Amino acid sequence: MNARHGRGVALLLAALAITAPQVRAADPGGDTDPAVIFEWNKALHDTAPASLGPMVFRHIAILHVAMFDAANSIQRGFTPFHVSVSAPSGASTQAAVAQAAHDVLVGLNPGSAAAYHTLLASRLESIPAGRRNQGVAVGKAAAAKVLAWRANDGASLAPVPYVLPTIPGLWQPAAPGVPAGLTQLPRMVPFGIVTPTHFLPPRFPELTSAQYA
């Protein structure tokens, strides 16, 4: 994983890693393998178009939300991040996670679909057919709902011109002629908070002209 991806995925993987021992203990069939999370995370980083730049964080988040919700739809040990789908108790968690990851990445980056097909087939081949097919259905349903949720989330809006602030405490360019980037993000639907201003700090205190004197 290169440096530009590291910080964005660290928190997501940490959250998923915390759940792994609990999910594994609740799975008497021994079907859950945390490696499935890491292999699909690696697949994303290996195939993400360079043109995404820092917006790769969105693909990372969508991928991990879909994998978590697919697993949790079967294990049901945690509050869903976005969606919970109907799942039989014998469904394979591995298959659900792999299928959800596959469908999300094919939807986000169809140019690398062949690599995703190969990785999915490798992961599914050792899972008994009955549990595999049930898990695949869960993964497909979870991925479809997560992709639909993010389909028009504002990420593709054109960046808006950044107006230099006239008060202290707000971002300004580090050097003349350096434009602000990702100015469309305040209009994008957030992943983990209610609104982009959910945790906005208080306004910087301003002095009146009399106080300056």
C-alpha positions, 0 to 999 in steps of 0.5 A: 500500500502506498503512502497516499492510501495509508491514512484513509484505510487505516481507520477502516481496517482497524474497525474491521479488525476489532470485529474479527475475533468476535465474528470468528467466535460466533461462527461455528462453521469456521467460515470467517477468514479476516484475510478476505478483507485484506485481499480485497483491500489490496485489490483496490489499491493495486487497481485504482486508477491514478486519476482518482488521486485523493478521491480514492478514499471514497472507493475505500470507504464504499468497499469496506462499508459493503464488506462489513454490512455483508458480513454483519447481515449474517453474523448480526453482532453489530449495528449495520453501517448502512444496510442489513439484508436478509440472510439464512443462518448457514450462509458463508460469511467469506462468500458474502464478503468476497461477493460484496467486494467484487460487485462494488469494485466492478461497479466503481472500476469496471476496467479491472473487472477481469482481475476482480472475477479471478480473485472472487473465483479463487476465494469461492472455490473452496467453500461448500456450494450450499453455503457459498450460494447463500453467501453470494446472494447476501453479498450481491444484495448488500453491494447493490444497496451500498452502490445505490446509496452512493450513486449520486452522493455529490462526489462527482460535482464540479469543484467550486471556486474557493473564495479567500476568507477575510477572517482568521482561522480559515484555510488559505493557500500556502503560496500564491497561485496554489488552488484549493482542491476537492472543494466539492466535498462539502456538498458530498453526502458524508459516510460517518456523520450526519452532515459535513458541518456536524462537528464544525468547531465554533467560529473564530473569535473576532475583534471589533474595530474598537478592540483593535484600537 
